[in-house]
Amino acid sequence: PPQEPSVACRSNTYPKGFYCSWHQQHPTYVPTSFEVDVQHNQRSLEVQKDPDHKNRCHFRFPEVFSTTPYKVNVTAVNALAK
């Protein structure tokens, strides 16, 4: 089964939004897709998949100066498991 991916998020379009990218530390050599979920204030944010990079997604800031953290969850999925 796939292991938990390593995730990093950055904002190069501040204050418009941010992006997250990820990679598997140990490849499985099995085709793997990724499910991405971002939560803020108990709401899901719209995920915009990057057309050029399969392991990157973009998000808009609903609240730029929020004291509530954003929660990003990336789940690796392949034929062996989730």
mmCIF file of the N, C-alpha and C atoms, coordinates in Angstrom:
data_MODEL
# 
_entry.id   MODEL 
# 
loop_
_atom_site.group_PDB 
_atom_site.id 
_atom_site.type_symbol 
_atom_site.label_atom_id 
_atom_site.label_alt_id 
_atom_site.label_comp_id 
_atom_site.label_asym_id 
_atom_site.label_entity_id 
_atom_site.label_seq_id 
_atom_site.pdbx_PDB_ins_code 
_atom_site.Cartn_x 
_atom_site.Cartn_y 
_atom_site.Cartn_z 
_atom_site.occupancy 
_atom_site.B_iso_or_equiv 
_atom_site.pdbx_formal_charge 
_atom_site.auth_seq_id 
_atom_site.auth_comp_id 
_atom_site.auth_asym_id 
_atom_site.auth_atom_id 
_atom_site.pdbx_PDB_model_num 
ATOM 1   N N  . PRO A 1 1  ? 0.829   -1.210 0.000   1.00 0.00 ? 1  PRO A N  1 
ATOM 2   C CA . PRO A 1 1  ? 0.000   0.000  0.000   1.00 0.00 ? 1  PRO A CA 1 
ATOM 3   C C  . PRO A 1 1  ? 0.865   1.262  0.000   1.00 0.00 ? 1  PRO A C  1 
ATOM 4   N N  . PRO A 1 2  ? 0.329   2.359  -0.510  1.00 0.00 ? 2  PRO A N  1 
ATOM 5   C CA . PRO A 1 2  ? 1.114   3.591  -0.537  1.00 0.00 ? 2  PRO A CA 1 
ATOM 6   C C  . PRO A 1 2  ? 1.310   4.150  0.868   1.00 0.00 ? 2  PRO A C  1 
ATOM 7   N N  . GLN A 1 3  ? 2.470   4.742  1.098   1.00 0.00 ? 3  GLN A N  1 
ATOM 8   C CA . GLN A 1 3  ? 2.722   5.388  2.377   1.00 0.00 ? 3  GLN A CA 1 
ATOM 9   C C  . GLN A 1 3  ? 2.224   6.824  2.326   1.00 0.00 ? 3  GLN A C  1 
ATOM 10  N N  . GLU A 1 4  ? 2.162   7.438  3.484   1.00 0.00 ? 4  GLU A N  1 
ATOM 11  C CA . GLU A 1 4  ? 1.720   8.817  3.580   1.00 0.00 ? 4  GLU A CA 1 
ATOM 12  C C  . GLU A 1 4  ? 2.666   9.722  2.787   1.00 0.00 ? 4  GLU A C  1 
ATOM 13  N N  . PRO A 1 5  ? 2.128   10.563 1.888   1.00 0.00 ? 5  PRO A N  1 
ATOM 14  C CA . PRO A 1 5  ? 3.003   11.443 1.111   1.00 0.00 ? 5  PRO A CA 1 
ATOM 15  C C  . PRO A 1 5  ? 3.547   12.592 1.966   1.00 0.00 ? 5  PRO A C  1 
ATOM 16  N N  . SER A 1 6  ? 4.665   13.126 1.540   1.00 0.00 ? 6  SER A N  1 
ATOM 17  C CA . SER A 1 6  ? 5.250   14.308 2.166   1.00 0.00 ? 6  SER A CA 1 
ATOM 18  C C  . SER A 1 6  ? 4.624   15.531 1.492   1.00 0.00 ? 6  SER A C  1 
ATOM 19  N N  . VAL A 1 7  ? 4.039   16.446 2.280   1.00 0.00 ? 7  VAL A N  1 
ATOM 20  C CA . VAL A 1 7  ? 3.278   17.578 1.743   1.00 0.00 ? 7  VAL A CA 1 
ATOM 21  C C  . VAL A 1 7  ? 3.925   18.893 2.172   1.00 0.00 ? 7  VAL A C  1 
ATOM 22  N N  . ALA A 1 8  ? 4.001   19.846 1.245   1.00 0.00 ? 8  ALA A N  1 
ATOM 23  C CA . ALA A 1 8  ? 4.482   21.199 1.542   1.00 0.00 ? 8  ALA A CA 1 
ATOM 24  C C  . ALA A 1 8  ? 3.528   22.193 0.896   1.00 0.00 ? 8  ALA A C  1 
ATOM 25  N N  . CYS A 1 9  ? 3.211   23.278 1.614   1.00 0.00 ? 9  CYS A N  1 
ATOM 26  C CA . CYS A 1 9  ? 2.317   24.312 1.084   1.00 0.00 ? 9  CYS A CA 1 
ATOM 27  C C  . CYS A 1 9  ? 3.030   25.660 1.123   1.00 0.00 ? 9  CYS A C  1 
ATOM 28  N N  . ARG A 1 10 ? 2.765   26.460 0.082   1.00 0.00 ? 10 ARG A N  1 
ATOM 29  C CA . ARG A 1 10 ? 3.391   27.778 -0.031  1.00 0.00 ? 10 ARG A CA 1 
ATOM 30  C C  . ARG A 1 10 ? 2.399   28.754 -0.666  1.00 0.00 ? 10 ARG A C  1 
ATOM 31  N N  . SER A 1 11 ? 2.657   30.029 -0.461  1.00 0.00 ? 11 SER A N  1 
ATOM 32  C CA . SER A 1 11 ? 1.831   31.055 -1.086  1.00 0.00 ? 11 SER A CA 1 
ATOM 33  C C  . SER A 1 11 ? 2.702   31.957 -1.941  1.00 0.00 ? 11 SER A C  1 
ATOM 34  N N  . ASN A 1 12 ? 2.734   31.684 -3.244  1.00 0.00 ? 12 ASN A N  1 
ATOM 35  C CA . ASN A 1 12 ? 3.473   32.550 -4.163  1.00 0.00 ? 12 ASN A CA 1 
ATOM 36  C C  . ASN A 1 12 ? 2.551   33.548 -4.855  1.00 0.00 ? 12 ASN A C  1 
ATOM 37  N N  . THR A 1 13 ? 1.259   33.525 -4.507  1.00 0.00 ? 13 THR A N  1 
ATOM 38  C CA . THR A 1 13 ? 0.291   34.468 -5.076  1.00 0.00 ? 13 THR A CA 1 
ATOM 39  C C  . THR A 1 13 ? -0.401  35.261 -3.970  1.00 0.00 ? 13 THR A C  1 
ATOM 40  N N  . TYR A 1 14 ? 0.259   35.399 -2.820  1.00 0.00 ? 14 TYR A N  1 
ATOM 41  C CA . TYR A 1 14 ? -0.315  36.119 -1.682  1.00 0.00 ? 14 TYR A CA 1 
ATOM 42  C C  . TYR A 1 14 ? -0.793  37.487 -2.132  1.00 0.00 ? 14 TYR A C  1 
ATOM 43  N N  . PRO A 1 15 ? -1.949  37.952 -1.758  1.00 0.00 ? 15 PRO A N  1 
ATOM 44  C CA . PRO A 1 15 ? -2.910  37.363 -0.824  1.00 0.00 ? 15 PRO A CA 1 
ATOM 45  C C  . PRO A 1 15 ? -4.022  36.563 -1.493  1.00 0.00 ? 15 PRO A C  1 
ATOM 46  N N  . LYS A 1 16 ? -3.838  36.191 -2.758  1.00 0.00 ? 16 LYS A N  1 
ATOM 47  C CA . LYS A 1 16 ? -4.914  35.507 -3.484  1.00 0.00 ? 16 LYS A CA 1 
ATOM 48  C C  . LYS A 1 16 ? -5.103  34.057 -3.065  1.00 0.00 ? 16 LYS A C  1 
ATOM 49  N N  . GLY A 1 17 ? -4.035  33.352 -2.761  1.00 0.00 ? 17 GLY A N  1 
ATOM 50  C CA . GLY A 1 17 ? -4.191  31.941 -2.434  1.00 0.00 ? 17 GLY A CA 1 
ATOM 51  C C  . GLY A 1 17 ? -2.872  31.272 -2.133  1.00 0.00 ? 17 GLY A C  1 
ATOM 52  N N  . PHE A 1 18 ? -2.900  29.951 -2.144  1.00 0.00 ? 18 PHE A N  1 
ATOM 53  C CA . PHE A 1 18 ? -1.696  29.172 -1.892  1.00 0.00 ? 18 PHE A CA 1 
ATOM 54  C C  . PHE A 1 18 ? -1.764  27.878 -2.680  1.00 0.00 ? 18 PHE A C  1 
ATOM 55  N N  . TYR A 1 19 ? -0.652  27.164 -2.725  1.00 0.00 ? 19 TYR A N  1 
ATOM 56  C CA . TYR A 1 19 ? -0.641  25.869 -3.387  1.00 0.00 ? 19 TYR A CA 1 
ATOM 57  C C  . TYR A 1 19 ? 0.049   24.859 -2.486  1.00 0.00 ? 19 TYR A C  1 
ATOM 58  N N  . CYS A 1 20 ? -0.282  23.600 -2.694  1.00 0.00 ? 20 CYS A N  1 
ATOM 59  C CA . CYS A 1 20 ? 0.359   22.504 -1.980  1.00 0.00 ? 20 CYS A CA 1 
ATOM 60  C C  . CYS A 1 20 ? 0.887   21.515 -3.013  1.00 0.00 ? 20 CYS A C  1 
ATOM 61  N N  . SER A 1 21 ? 2.037   20.956 -2.721  1.00 0.00 ? 21 SER A N  1 
ATOM 62  C CA . SER A 1 21 ? 2.601   19.907 -3.562  1.00 0.00 ? 21 SER A CA 1 
ATOM 63  C C  . SER A 1 21 ? 3.030   18.766 -2.659  1.00 0.00 ? 21 SER A C  1 
ATOM 64  N N  . TRP A 1 22 ? 3.179   17.586 -3.236  1.00 0.00 ? 22 TRP A N  1 
ATOM 65  C CA . TRP A 1 22 ? 3.491   16.406 -2.439  1.00 0.00 ? 22 TRP A CA 1 
ATOM 66  C C  . TRP A 1 22 ? 4.268   15.405 -3.270  1.00 0.00 ? 22 TRP A C  1 
ATOM 67  N N  . HIS A 1 23 ? 4.921   14.495 -2.572  1.00 0.00 ? 23 HIS A N  1 
ATOM 68  C CA . HIS A 1 23 ? 5.610   13.393 -3.237  1.00 0.00 ? 23 HIS A CA 1 
ATOM 69  C C  . HIS A 1 23 ? 5.653   12.203 -2.287  1.00 0.00 ? 23 HIS A C  1 
ATOM 70  N N  . GLN A 1 24 ? 5.791   11.037 -2.874  1.00 0.00 ? 24 GLN A N  1 
ATOM 71  C CA . GLN A 1 24 ? 5.919   9.817  -2.084  1.00 0.00 ? 24 GLN A CA 1 
ATOM 72  C C  . GLN A 1 24 ? 7.393   9.618  -1.764  1.00 0.00 ? 24 GLN A C  1 
ATOM 73  N N  . GLN A 1 25 ? 7.689   9.387  -0.501  1.00 0.00 ? 25 GLN A N  1 
ATOM 74  C CA . GLN A 1 25 ? 9.080   9.195  -0.104  1.00 0.00 ? 25 GLN A CA 1 
ATOM 75  C C  . GLN A 1 25 ? 9.611   7.850  -0.580  1.00 0.00 ? 25 GLN A C  1 
ATOM 76  N N  . HIS A 1 26 ? 8.728   6.870  -0.696  1.00 0.00 ? 26 HIS A N  1 
ATOM 77  C CA . HIS A 1 26 ? 9.106   5.533  -1.158  1.00 0.00 ? 26 HIS A CA 1 
ATOM 78  C C  . HIS A 1 26 ? 8.143   5.119  -2.264  1.00 0.00 ? 26 HIS A C  1 
ATOM 79  N N  . PRO A 1 27 ? 8.555   5.152  -3.527  1.00 0.00 ? 27 PRO A N  1 
ATOM 80  C CA . PRO A 1 27 ? 7.650   4.803  -4.626  1.00 0.00 ? 27 PRO A CA 1 
ATOM 81  C C  . PRO A 1 27 ? 7.177   3.357  -4.539  1.00 0.00 ? 27 PRO A C  1 
ATOM 82  N N  . THR A 1 28 ? 5.928   3.139  -4.949  1.00 0.00 ? 28 THR A N  1 
ATOM 83  C CA . THR A 1 28 ? 5.347   1.790  -4.917  1.00 0.00 ? 28 THR A CA 1 
ATOM 84  C C  . THR A 1 28 ? 5.448   1.105  -6.274  1.00 0.00 ? 28 THR A C  1 
ATOM 85  N N  . TYR A 1 29 ? 5.752   1.854  -7.334  1.00 0.00 ? 29 TYR A N  1 
ATOM 86  C CA . TYR A 1 29 ? 5.806   1.342  -8.708  1.00 0.00 ? 29 TYR A CA 1 
ATOM 87  C C  . TYR A 1 29 ? 4.441   0.836  -9.170  1.00 0.00 ? 29 TYR A C  1 
ATOM 88  N N  . VAL A 1 30 ? 3.393   1.286  -8.496  1.00 0.00 ? 30 VAL A N  1 
ATOM 89  C CA . VAL A 1 30 ? 2.010   1.014  -8.871  1.00 0.00 ? 30 VAL A CA 1 
ATOM 90  C C  . VAL A 1 30 ? 1.393   2.381  -9.173  1.00 0.00 ? 30 VAL A C  1 
ATOM 91  N N  . PRO A 1 31 ? 0.629   2.518  -10.267 1.00 0.00 ? 31 PRO A N  1 
ATOM 92  C CA . PRO A 1 31 ? 0.003   3.815  -10.547 1.00 0.00 ? 31 PRO A CA 1 
ATOM 93  C C  . PRO A 1 31 ? -0.779  4.313  -9.330  1.00 0.00 ? 31 PRO A C  1 
ATOM 94  N N  . THR A 1 32 ? -0.489  5.543  -8.930  1.00 0.00 ? 32 THR A N  1 
ATOM 95  C CA . THR A 1 32 ? -1.076  6.105  -7.713  1.00 0.00 ? 32 THR A CA 1 
ATOM 96  C C  . THR A 1 32 ? -1.731  7.439  -8.029  1.00 0.00 ? 32 THR A C  1 
ATOM 97  N N  . SER A 1 33 ? -2.930  7.643  -7.494  1.00 0.00 ? 33 SER A N  1 
ATOM 98  C CA . SER A 1 33 ? -3.595  8.938  -7.597  1.00 0.00 ? 33 SER A CA 1 
ATOM 99  C C  . SER A 1 33 ? -3.670  9.531  -6.190  1.00 0.00 ? 33 SER A C  1 
ATOM 100 N N  . PHE A 1 34 ? -4.074  10.790 -6.113  1.00 0.00 ? 34 PHE A N  1 
ATOM 101 C CA . PHE A 1 34 ? -4.093  11.473 -4.827  1.00 0.00 ? 34 PHE A CA 1 
ATOM 102 C C  . PHE A 1 34 ? -5.420  12.193 -4.637  1.00 0.00 ? 34 PHE A C  1 
ATOM 103 N N  . GLU A 1 35 ? -5.982  12.044 -3.446  1.00 0.00 ? 35 GLU A N  1 
ATOM 104 C CA . GLU A 1 35 ? -7.190  12.771 -3.064  1.00 0.00 ? 35 GLU A CA 1 
ATOM 105 C C  . GLU A 1 35 ? -6.755  13.906 -2.146  1.00 0.00 ? 35 GLU A C  1 
ATOM 106 N N  . VAL A 1 36 ? -7.225  15.121 -2.434  1.00 0.00 ? 36 VAL A N  1 
ATOM 107 C CA . VAL A 1 36 ? -6.818  16.289 -1.659  1.00 0.00 ? 36 VAL A CA 1 
ATOM 108 C C  . VAL A 1 36 ? -8.047  16.947 -1.057  1.00 0.00 ? 36 VAL A C  1 
ATOM 109 N N  . ASP A 1 37 ? -7.956  17.263 0.234   1.00 0.00 ? 37 ASP A N  1 
ATOM 110 C CA . ASP A 1 37 ? -9.039  17.944 0.934   1.00 0.00 ? 37 ASP A CA 1 
ATOM 111 C C  . ASP A 1 37 ? -8.424  19.053 1.781   1.00 0.00 ? 37 ASP A C  1 
ATOM 112 N N  . VAL A 1 38 ? -8.997  20.258 1.694   1.00 0.00 ? 38 VAL A N  1 
ATOM 113 C CA . VAL A 1 38 ? -8.533  21.382 2.503   1.00 0.00 ? 38 VAL A CA 1 
ATOM 114 C C  . VAL A 1 38 ? -9.721  21.911 3.293   1.00 0.00 ? 38 VAL A C  1 
ATOM 115 N N  . GLN A 1 39 ? -9.527  22.045 4.597   1.00 0.00 ? 39 GLN A N  1 
ATOM 116 C CA . GLN A 1 39 ? -10.578 22.532 5.490   1.00 0.00 ? 39 GLN A CA 1 
ATOM 117 C C  . GLN A 1 39 ? -10.124 23.834 6.150   1.00 0.00 ? 39 GLN A C  1 
ATOM 118 N N  . HIS A 1 40 ? -11.076 24.755 6.326   1.00 0.00 ? 40 HIS A N  1 
ATOM 119 C CA . HIS A 1 40 ? -10.822 25.984 7.069   1.00 0.00 ? 40 HIS A CA 1 
ATOM 120 C C  . HIS A 1 40 ? -12.122 26.394 7.731   1.00 0.00 ? 40 HIS A C  1 
ATOM 121 N N  . ASN A 1 41 ? -12.088 26.576 9.040   1.00 0.00 ? 41 ASN A N  1 
ATOM 122 C CA . ASN A 1 41 ? -13.306 26.912 9.801   1.00 0.00 ? 41 ASN A CA 1 
ATOM 123 C C  . ASN A 1 41 ? -14.425 25.915 9.525   1.00 0.00 ? 41 ASN A C  1 
ATOM 124 N N  . GLN A 1 42 ? -14.083 24.636 9.492   1.00 0.00 ? 42 GLN A N  1 
ATOM 125 C CA . GLN A 1 42 ? -15.025 23.530 9.278   1.00 0.00 ? 42 GLN A CA 1 
ATOM 126 C C  . GLN A 1 42 ? -15.702 23.584 7.908   1.00 0.00 ? 42 GLN A C  1 
ATOM 127 N N  . ARG A 1 43 ? -15.064 24.237 6.943   1.00 0.00 ? 43 ARG A N  1 
ATOM 128 C CA . ARG A 1 43 ? -15.579 24.289 5.574   1.00 0.00 ? 43 ARG A CA 1 
ATOM 129 C C  . ARG A 1 43 ? -14.534 23.722 4.632   1.00 0.00 ? 43 ARG A C  1 
ATOM 130 N N  . SER A 1 44 ? -14.995 23.016 3.615   1.00 0.00 ? 44 SER A N  1 
ATOM 131 C CA . SER A 1 44 ? -14.088 22.513 2.583   1.00 0.00 ? 44 SER A CA 1 
ATOM 132 C C  . SER A 1 44 ? -13.829 23.609 1.564   1.00 0.00 ? 44 SER A C  1 
ATOM 133 N N  . LEU A 1 45 ? -12.578 23.730 1.145   1.00 0.00 ? 45 LEU A N  1 
ATOM 134 C CA . LEU A 1 45 ? -12.226 24.685 0.100   1.00 0.00 ? 45 LEU A CA 1 
ATOM 135 C C  . LEU A 1 45 ? -12.193 23.981 -1.246  1.00 0.00 ? 45 LEU A C  1 
ATOM 136 N N  . GLU A 1 46 ? -12.455 24.736 -2.292  1.00 0.00 ? 46 GLU A N  1 
ATOM 137 C CA . GLU A 1 46 ? -12.403 24.181 -3.640  1.00 0.00 ? 46 GLU A CA 1 
ATOM 138 C C  . GLU A 1 46 ? -10.954 23.885 -4.014  1.00 0.00 ? 46 GLU A C  1 
ATOM 139 N N  . VAL A 1 47 ? -10.724 22.691 -4.515  1.00 0.00 ? 47 VAL A N  1 
ATOM 140 C CA . VAL A 1 47 ? -9.393  22.252 -4.925  1.00 0.00 ? 47 VAL A CA 1 
ATOM 141 C C  . VAL A 1 47 ? -9.261  22.455 -6.430  1.00 0.00 ? 47 VAL A C  1 
ATOM 142 N N  . GLN A 1 48 ? -8.248  23.188 -6.853  1.00 0.00 ? 48 GLN A N  1 
ATOM 143 C CA . GLN A 1 48 ? -7.976  23.394 -8.275  1.00 0.00 ? 48 GLN A CA 1 
ATOM 144 C C  . GLN A 1 48 ? -6.704  22.633 -8.616  1.00 0.00 ? 48 GLN A C  1 
ATOM 145 N N  . LYS A 1 49 ? -6.856  21.505 -9.323  1.00 0.00 ? 49 LYS A N  1 
ATOM 146 C CA . LYS A 1 49 ? -5.684  20.703 -9.678  1.00 0.00 ? 49 LYS A CA 1 
ATOM 147 C C  . LYS A 1 49 ? -4.836  21.442 -10.706 1.00 0.00 ? 49 LYS A C  1 
ATOM 148 N N  . ASP A 1 50 ? -3.538  21.345 -10.540 1.00 0.00 ? 50 ASP A N  1 
ATOM 149 C CA . ASP A 1 50 ? -2.602  21.996 -11.454 1.00 0.00 ? 50 ASP A CA 1 
ATOM 150 C C  . ASP A 1 50 ? -2.572  21.219 -12.770 1.00 0.00 ? 50 ASP A C  1 
ATOM 151 N N  . PRO A 1 51 ? -2.793  21.881 -13.917 1.00 0.00 ? 51 PRO A N  1 
ATOM 152 C CA . PRO A 1 51 ? -2.813  21.154 -15.193 1.00 0.00 ? 51 PRO A CA 1 
ATOM 153 C C  . PRO A 1 51 ? -1.438  20.649 -15.629 1.00 0.00 ? 51 PRO A C  1 
ATOM 154 N N  . ASP A 1 52 ? -0.371  21.256 -15.104 1.00 0.00 ? 52 ASP A N  1 
ATOM 155 C CA . ASP A 1 52 ? 0.979   20.878 -15.525 1.00 0.00 ? 52 ASP A CA 1 
ATOM 156 C C  . ASP A 1 52 ? 1.704   19.950 -14.554 1.00 0.00 ? 52 ASP A C  1 
ATOM 157 N N  . HIS A 1 53 ? 1.289   19.955 -13.293 1.00 0.00 ? 53 HIS A N  1 
ATOM 158 C CA . HIS A 1 53 ? 1.957   19.148 -12.265 1.00 0.00 ? 53 HIS A CA 1 
ATOM 159 C C  . HIS A 1 53 ? 0.924   18.277 -11.563 1.00 0.00 ? 53 HIS A C  1 
ATOM 160 N N  . LYS A 1 54 ? 1.012   16.952 -11.730 1.00 0.00 ? 54 LYS A N  1 
ATOM 161 C CA . LYS A 1 54 ? -0.023  16.073 -11.171 1.00 0.00 ? 54 LYS A CA 1 
ATOM 162 C C  . LYS A 1 54 ? 0.002   16.032 -9.649  1.00 0.00 ? 54 LYS A C  1 
ATOM 163 N N  . ASN A 1 55 ? 1.105   16.439 -9.031  1.00 0.00 ? 55 ASN A N  1 
ATOM 164 C CA . ASN A 1 55 ? 1.213   16.410 -7.576  1.00 0.00 ? 55 ASN A CA 1 
ATOM 165 C C  . ASN A 1 55 ? 1.160   17.813 -6.980  1.00 0.00 ? 55 ASN A C  1 
ATOM 166 N N  . ARG A 1 56 ? 0.288   18.662 -7.551  1.00 0.00 ? 56 ARG A N  1 
ATOM 167 C CA . ARG A 1 56 ? 0.141   20.023 -7.034  1.00 0.00 ? 56 ARG A CA 1 
ATOM 168 C C  . ARG A 1 56 ? -1.300  20.483 -7.204  1.00 0.00 ? 56 ARG A C  1 
ATOM 169 N N  . CYS A 1 57 ? -1.812  21.201 -6.201  1.00 0.00 ? 57 CYS A N  1 
ATOM 170 C CA . CYS A 1 57 ? -3.147  21.798 -6.253  1.00 0.00 ? 57 CYS A CA 1 
ATOM 171 C C  . CYS A 1 57 ? -3.082  23.226 -5.741  1.00 0.00 ? 57 CYS A C  1 
ATOM 172 N N  . HIS A 1 58 ? -4.026  24.043 -6.206  1.00 0.00 ? 58 HIS A N  1 
ATOM 173 C CA . HIS A 1 58 ? -4.102  25.446 -5.812  1.00 0.00 ? 58 HIS A CA 1 
ATOM 174 C C  . HIS A 1 58 ? -5.407  25.691 -5.058  1.00 0.00 ? 58 HIS A C  1 
ATOM 175 N N  . PHE A 1 59 ? -5.380  26.685 -4.138  1.00 0.00 ? 59 PHE A N  1 
ATOM 176 C CA . PHE A 1 59 ? -6.541  27.035 -3.320  1.00 0.00 ? 59 PHE A CA 1 
ATOM 177 C C  . PHE A 1 59 ? -6.590  28.547 -3.172  1.00 0.00 ? 59 PHE A C  1 
ATOM 178 N N  . ARG A 1 60 ? -7.799  29.077 -3.106  1.00 0.00 ? 60 ARG A N  1 
ATOM 179 C CA . ARG A 1 60 ? -7.966  30.510 -2.855  1.00 0.00 ? 60 ARG A CA 1 
ATOM 180 C C  . ARG A 1 60 ? -8.135  30.716 -1.352  1.00 0.00 ? 60 ARG A C  1 
ATOM 181 N N  . PHE A 1 61 ? -7.612  31.852 -0.854  1.00 0.00 ? 61 PHE A N  1 
ATOM 182 C CA . PHE A 1 61 ? -7.791  32.195 0.559   1.00 0.00 ? 61 PHE A CA 1 
ATOM 183 C C  . PHE A 1 61 ? -9.203  32.725 0.777   1.00 0.00 ? 61 PHE A C  1 
ATOM 184 N N  . PRO A 1 62 ? -10.027 32.049 1.572   1.00 0.00 ? 62 PRO A N  1 
ATOM 185 C CA . PRO A 1 62 ? -11.296 32.679 1.924   1.00 0.00 ? 62 PRO A CA 1 
ATOM 186 C C  . PRO A 1 62 ? -11.075 33.753 2.988   1.00 0.00 ? 62 PRO A C  1 
ATOM 187 N N  . GLU A 1 63 ? -10.056 33.568 3.826   1.00 0.00 ? 63 GLU A N  1 
ATOM 188 C CA . GLU A 1 63 ? -9.717  34.530 4.870   1.00 0.00 ? 63 GLU A CA 1 
ATOM 189 C C  . GLU A 1 63 ? -8.192  34.612 4.952   1.00 0.00 ? 63 GLU A C  1 
ATOM 190 N N  . VAL A 1 64 ? -7.640  35.708 4.494   1.00 0.00 ? 64 VAL A N  1 
ATOM 191 C CA . VAL A 1 64 ? -6.189  35.833 4.426   1.00 0.00 ? 64 VAL A CA 1 
ATOM 192 C C  . VAL A 1 64 ? -5.550  35.874 5.815   1.00 0.00 ? 64 VAL A C  1 
ATOM 193 N N  . PHE A 1 65 ? -6.076  36.675 6.715   1.00 0.00 ? 65 PHE A N  1 
ATOM 194 C CA . PHE A 1 65 ? -5.451  36.862 8.028   1.00 0.00 ? 65 PHE A CA 1 
ATOM 195 C C  . PHE A 1 65 ? -6.181  36.092 9.119   1.00 0.00 ? 65 PHE A C  1 
ATOM 196 N N  . SER A 1 66 ? -6.600  34.897 8.843   1.00 0.00 ? 66 SER A N  1 
ATOM 197 C CA . SER A 1 66 ? -7.318  34.075 9.806   1.00 0.00 ? 66 SER A CA 1 
ATOM 198 C C  . SER A 1 66 ? -6.366  33.520 10.863  1.00 0.00 ? 66 SER A C  1 
ATOM 199 N N  . THR A 1 67 ? -6.847  33.452 12.094  1.00 0.00 ? 67 THR A N  1 
ATOM 200 C CA . THR A 1 67 ? -6.071  32.796 13.156  1.00 0.00 ? 67 THR A CA 1 
ATOM 201 C C  . THR A 1 67 ? -6.379  31.306 13.209  1.00 0.00 ? 67 THR A C  1 
ATOM 202 N N  . THR A 1 68 ? -7.381  30.874 12.464  1.00 0.00 ? 68 THR A N  1 
ATOM 203 C CA . THR A 1 68 ? -7.726  29.455 12.381  1.00 0.00 ? 68 THR A CA 1 
ATOM 204 C C  . THR A 1 68 ? -6.834  28.797 11.332  1.00 0.00 ? 68 THR A C  1 
ATOM 205 N N  . PRO A 1 69 ? -6.173  27.698 11.680  1.00 0.00 ? 69 PRO A N  1 
ATOM 206 C CA . PRO A 1 69 ? -5.280  27.063 10.704  1.00 0.00 ? 69 PRO A CA 1 
ATOM 207 C C  . PRO A 1 69 ? -6.046  26.398 9.559   1.00 0.00 ? 69 PRO A C  1 
ATOM 208 N N  . TYR A 1 70 ? -5.384  26.306 8.433   1.00 0.00 ? 70 TYR A N  1 
ATOM 209 C CA . TYR A 1 70 ? -5.890  25.539 7.302   1.00 0.00 ? 70 TYR A CA 1 
ATOM 210 C C  . TYR A 1 70 ? -5.418  24.104 7.486   1.00 0.00 ? 70 TYR A C  1 
ATOM 211 N N  . LYS A 1 71 ? -6.296  23.128 7.241   1.00 0.00 ? 71 LYS A N  1 
ATOM 212 C CA . LYS A 1 71 ? -5.934  21.715 7.363   1.00 0.00 ? 71 LYS A CA 1 
ATOM 213 C C  . LYS A 1 71 ? -5.924  21.096 5.973   1.00 0.00 ? 71 LYS A C  1 
ATOM 214 N N  . VAL A 1 72 ? -4.767  20.596 5.561   1.00 0.00 ? 72 VAL A N  1 
ATOM 215 C CA . VAL A 1 72 ? -4.597  19.999 4.239   1.00 0.00 ? 72 VAL A CA 1 
ATOM 216 C C  . VAL A 1 72 ? -4.373  18.508 4.413   1.00 0.00 ? 72 VAL A C  1 
ATOM 217 N N  . ASN A 1 73 ? -5.191  17.699 3.738   1.00 0.00 ? 73 ASN A N  1 
ATOM 218 C CA . ASN A 1 73 ? -5.061  16.248 3.803   1.00 0.00 ? 73 ASN A CA 1 
ATOM 219 C C  . ASN A 1 73 ? -4.868  15.714 2.378   1.00 0.00 ? 73 ASN A C  1 
ATOM 220 N N  . VAL A 1 74 ? -3.753  15.013 2.164   1.00 0.00 ? 74 VAL A N  1 
ATOM 221 C CA . VAL A 1 74 ? -3.473  14.385 0.874   1.00 0.00 ? 74 VAL A CA 1 
ATOM 222 C C  . VAL A 1 74 ? -3.412  12.883 1.108   1.00 0.00 ? 74 VAL A C  1 
ATOM 223 N N  . THR A 1 75 ? -4.269  12.136 0.412   1.00 0.00 ? 75 THR A N  1 
ATOM 224 C CA . THR A 1 75 ? -4.339  10.683 0.564   1.00 0.00 ? 75 THR A CA 1 
ATOM 225 C C  . THR A 1 75 ? -3.903  10.019 -0.734  1.00 0.00 ? 75 THR A C  1 
ATOM 226 N N  . ALA A 1 76 ? -2.919  9.131  -0.635  1.00 0.00 ? 76 ALA A N  1 
ATOM 227 C CA . ALA A 1 76 ? -2.459  8.363  -1.797  1.00 0.00 ? 76 ALA A CA 1 
ATOM 228 C C  . ALA A 1 76 ? -3.367  7.151  -1.976  1.00 0.00 ? 76 ALA A C  1 
ATOM 229 N N  . VAL A 1 77 ? -3.790  6.898  -3.221  1.00 0.00 ? 77 VAL A N  1 
ATOM 230 C CA . VAL A 1 77 ? -4.698  5.795  -3.520  1.00 0.00 ? 77 VAL A CA 1 
ATOM 231 C C  . VAL A 1 77 ? -4.134  5.007  -4.702  1.00 0.00 ? 77 VAL A C  1 
ATOM 232 N N  . ASN A 1 78 ? -4.027  3.681  -4.532  1.00 0.00 ? 78 ASN A N  1 
ATOM 233 C CA . ASN A 1 78 ? -3.661  2.828  -5.664  1.00 0.00 ? 78 ASN A CA 1 
ATOM 234 C C  . ASN A 1 78 ? -4.401  1.501  -5.553  1.00 0.00 ? 78 ASN A C  1 
ATOM 235 N N  . ALA A 1 79 ? -4.108  0.558  -6.427  1.00 0.00 ? 79 ALA A N  1 
ATOM 236 C CA . ALA A 1 79 ? -4.834  -0.713 -6.465  1.00 0.00 ? 79 ALA A CA 1 
ATOM 237 C C  . ALA A 1 79 ? -4.641  -1.542 -5.200  1.00 0.00 ? 79 ALA A C  1 
ATOM 238 N N  . LEU A 1 80 ? -3.594  -1.260 -4.434  1.00 0.00 ? 80 LEU A N  1 
ATOM 239 C CA . LEU A 1 80 ? -3.319  -2.040 -3.228  1.00 0.00 ? 80 LEU A CA 1 
ATOM 240 C C  . LEU A 1 80 ? -4.063  -1.534 -2.002  1.00 0.00 ? 80 LEU A C  1 
ATOM 241 N N  . ALA A 1 81 ? -4.263  -0.223 -1.914  1.00 0.00 ? 81 ALA A N  1 
ATOM 242 C CA . ALA A 1 81 ? -4.922  0.334  -0.722  1.00 0.00 ? 81 ALA A CA 1 
ATOM 243 C C  . ALA A 1 81 ? -5.075  1.839  -0.855  1.00 0.00 ? 81 ALA A C  1 
ATOM 244 N N  . LYS A 1 82 ? -5.551  2.422  0.228   1.00 0.00 ? 82 LYS A N  1 
ATOM 245 C CA . LYS A 1 82 ? -5.742  3.868  0.326   1.00 0.00 ? 82 LYS A CA 1 
ATOM 246 C C  . LYS A 1 82 ? -4.990  4.367  1.534   1.00 0.00 ? 82 LYS A C  1 
# 
